[in-house]
Amino acid sequence: MILTGGLKSLLPHVLRRIIRCNRLSISNTSGMAEGYKQANVVILPKSLADDFEKFCHANDGPLPLLYRSKPGDWKCPSLSSDSDIRTDCLQYRIYEHGACTGSLKSLKEYSEQLKDMVTFYLGCSFSFEKAVQNAGVPVRNVEQKCNVSMYKTAVPCYSVSTFCCNLVVTMRPIPESKLEAALLATSELREAHGAPIHIGDPGLLGIQDLSKPDYGDPVHLHPGDIPVFWACGVTGVEAVINCRAPLAFTHSPGCMFITDLKNDNVTVRSSREVPQVHCISQDPLHYSIVSAEAAQKIKTLETLIGMDPGDRGIIHLHRQDELLKACLSISHARSVLITTGFPTHFTYEPPEENDGPPGALAIAAILQALEKEVAIVTDQRAMNLNKKIIEDAVQLGILKRPVPLLSYQRESADSALMFLCENGNPGRPRFDHLIAIERAGMAADGNYYNARKVNIKHLVDPIDELFLAAQTIPGIATTGVGDGGNELGMGKVKDAVKKHIKNGDVIACDVEADFTVVAGVSNWGGYAIACALYILSTCEIHDRYLRKAVGFPQLSKKMVWLSALPSVTKEEKLLKALVQHGVRSGKTASLEMEVDGLPFYNTHSLMIEKLLQEAQQ
């Protein structure tokens, strides 16, 4: 027997010859022939080959196809010079009608059957391990001299004919400070699965226990390590099991075919191709990825809306990258609840101001276009007004369809929990993200104040309680959008509000949101969120991460998303409708074409144009 020392530096053809002679005392090929591509192997009856190839192309994250042989061809000339697939893997598995019926060191005894079978060689993450190490990132499974951990997930692959299964992933623990380096090292190596498909809590993939992998060995996490998951070629094994072919063969997980192809270093050329990683949740721990180009566009949106035309001092409330992180979180959400409504004009009926509803509807419109569930919660006394506004928005082409309108009242200690979760179960939230935009926020004394320090508590339902409850429910994130510090969610910047905003010591909202988007006018924050979600949806790096590298890119829906964005024409018509309903400008109580005392034309219209221009560049 040949032991493992020195296998890293052996050339692939030498290693294959040693494997062929059954002279290795190792259980997997991780770390062998460093810098060369390794391959998963699936061997199927030729009648299934075309469908399996389509399945690979439809799920090219887990199944990057390196080579497809002709029936009965045991060689793969484009991958290696002298190979024989019957003997050149450390170990094989045999499947009959979907059941694994044994493990083999050689397939030679099945040579006759193999004449009518086709071999698929699929990329493997072992191929990128050297690139990861070269980037200064430890590879724990190599350090611990064990196979990589592989897990079945709850993520369905795109099905083709009889080939349907859930995604399988590998997990490598990565120090948090090295996440971006690992991302950069792997993102361009598409034939070795490319960038990770998930970073953070394994439960978000449906993985219950990292110590119990479905394939491979458990890999120990060091303190400060984050679980990072890549799509895995063992997905092909799951597909073989589910298709129930009368006879099929695969490599034994971890026992790869070693090719003669080098993993050439790829130079990333543009900001569109450079990925960034951002933490979007601590409970559950969750990171998202986005291209540097898309991130910069969203930062520009944040700068644009940070103008302070009312000279209120909001520059002191600004927190960098909050818009980006908020929108990354919303992008991952399945169901979003929006709240708005600031009854500042307590002597008028209705008392609402016209900053807030347009921004809320802009967010709702893009969420509808992105096929997410969306609802709006508002004050019981304002339900009829909001119903009319939503009907107008549908008629004006802002919304595709009416948004469900909800109200919230505190009836018991667990009212908020019952509202947010099915049967009050924190493990089953109805919403993933709550957004408050220009919504009256509770101050430290339990009251609600307008900018002039007038208590309007009698007009405000306790929707803040939903945001407070969300802080205790894993998986519900919150965003607050405001322009003065007295809005729901601004508790995150309350110290700055008290110091820099007029009457801030009294009016400052005490209720925090996870993300605080500060804008010169809150509607601008809503428009910016809509534009940022469009930017993320058209970012190939983010799109691939969202769909876990299975299925096809969603960019074909780009025109649908674009048509859902706010426009000067749509917002002009909506503001006219609000005036018709008696909804007034916040600062002046005017029923003119203005918001917060600023004219729609040449102020708000120009902001909308600037945001759209940045989103579409």
Salt bridges, closest charged atoms under 4 A:
GLU34 OE1 - LYS130 NZ 3.31
ASP50 OD1 - ARG68 NH2 2.90
GLU53 OE2 - HIS57 NE2 3.36
GLU53 OE1 - ARG68 NH1 2.54
ASP82 OD1 - ARG16 NH2 2.76
ASP84 OD2 - ARG86 NH2 2.78
ASP88 OD1 - ARG20 NE 2.76
GLU112 OE1 - LYS115 NZ 3.25
ASP116 OD1 - LYS46 NZ 3.61
GLU129 OE2 - ARG172 NH2 3.12
GLU143 OE1 - ARG140 NH1 3.08
GLU191 OE1 - LYS37 NZ 2.41
ASP209 OD2 - LYS212 NZ 3.97
ASP225 OD2 - ARG140 NE 2.94
GLU238 OE2 - LYS152 NZ 3.94
ASP260 OD1 - ARG16 NH1 2.96
GLU273 OE2 - ARG269 NH2 3.63
GLU293 OE1 - ARG272 NE 3.19
GLU302 OE1 - HIS318 NE2 3.70
ASP321 OD1 - LYS299 NZ 3.91
GLU322 OE1 - LYS492 NZ 2.90
GLU352 OE2 - ARG381 NH2 2.52
GLU371 OE2 - LYS557 NZ 3.37
ASP379 OD2 - ARG381 NH2 3.63
ASP379 OD1 - ARG439 NH2 2.69
ASP392 OD2 - HIS581 NE2 2.60
GLU422 OE1 - ARG428 NH2 2.91
ASP432 OD1 - ARG334 NH2 3.47
GLU465 OE1 - ARG410 NH1 3.57
ASP483 OD1 - ARG312 NH1 2.95
ASP510 OD1 - LYS494 NZ 2.87
ASP543 OD2 - ARG547 NE 2.88
GLU572 OE2 - LYS576 NZ 3.90
ASP596 OD2 - ARG312 NH2 3.26
